Amino acid sequence: MIIEVFFRNFYRNSARLQVDNVETREFAFQTFRGGFVRHKSFKTVDELAKFLVEKTPKHLYHSSARYRNPSEEVMDNKGWLGADLVFDIDGDHLNTEACRGVEIITIKCLEDAREEANKLIDTLRQELALEPSRVAFSGHRGFHIYVSESEVLTLGQRERRELVNFLKAVGFEREHFVKRHGRRSVVIYEEEPTGSLLRIKKGVEDARYLRIEVDEVVTQDVHRLMRVPGSLNGKTGLVAVPLTVRDLDSGVEQILKRAVAFDKGYLKFLFHKPAKGEVLFEELEVARGSVKTLPTQVAVYLELQGYGKILD
């Protein structure tokens, strides 16, 4: 399979994996033949990198949790030491015009996800005094934000669920902050609000600002498997690029350009279904059964998305 060869060459020559506390993480991977393997552990990132060249997974994950014995197959025997607080913001969870019903990656939907990620980071900093330790593009439709401060590592599922409710403004009722006085509406908050009151003020004026669309299942799971930053996303062939918070201000196009792993050459592609729209900066309008010569990264993306087959 040509894509597996591309992936192997990437891990041999180009991969820049970013994993902290690697010796305490459980690793898992999905093969190109569909199998799923868990409970792997590595002492160093170099050891992990060597494994990737030998086995070449389609998807690579590590646990948000840290364990005393990460390779133990029985969860109770792993010795849970704590877990990063992880947030997943995905474009297909956003109820925006650009993201509703999206199938192929679009710049506009990723921009909406980037804005949501920035909104989350502002809330973490201003309302909870928490600083993201890592940020990564998922390699598909969104972003992962990690908090690794000692005070959050041992939070349980219940506490993490409460945090999700806080971020998603569960139970918020605008009427509690707006009172009618004759013909006037008076909004009740400080004259110059900060922190949570600032979000409430903006939320009263525009409900879309109040709610932050994090994936609640990811955040509350203290054993969650997350895509390894720097690895390839097997749904797109794009790199799950490690980012800084400042990188999120540079715009999605710059992030996507960094995520392209296979930027050399062209491949013939047979379309099994029609495709219309922009795919990784390439404009397409192609009928089913067509054969088209495409940039390598576009052909890899389309095959992994099920649009057809590379012929070369």
C-alpha angles and dihedrals in degrees: 000000000000095000091056088054090051091051092049092051090049092053091045097048114014115022118123104185120195114203125148123202087013095172092061097049129097111224127205134180142187117222127222087250093059102258120135120215124191141175097051120147135188132195095213140016088244090059089050091049092053090051091053093056091049098044103022103201124206090220128019125197139175130196121261083216127081117222138192089221107020096173094060110115096211108075094216090057096053094081104230111226099177139291137246115251101246131192126193118198112187127183094223089062093057119097095215130127091248096049106038109111094353116164105166120050111266128190091226095054092047089050089056090050090048091052090050090051091052090049090053093049091050090051093048091051102039101036104028103024090232122143120208111241096194138014126189140177106237093224090243128044108340155358140283121216121193130197114193103172113140093242093064101040096085097042110129129223093269094054092045090050090053089052091052090051089051093051093045091046093234109189095015112148118190091207091070089067101038123067129183119231108179107298094345132086115215117201113212115221138096117297091244104022124194135186115003092355090060090054090047091051092051090043092054088054095041120011092202090070095054099058120066112203104223121156100256095200092058096049098047096045109097092192098045121153111222130189111264111249109243094028126111122263107232092210094060112009089238124131118253088232119212108231141185122230087252090057088065088065093057095073135251097274091064091047092049092049089055090049095058107105100174106050101148130087137352134270135200112245130196112209116221091183134018121273129198129176140038118320116186092331093315117115112221137187106163134158126224111274094027122134116214135174108235139177108272095247091052093049092049091048093049094049092049089050092053099250096127145296138300108238100196 
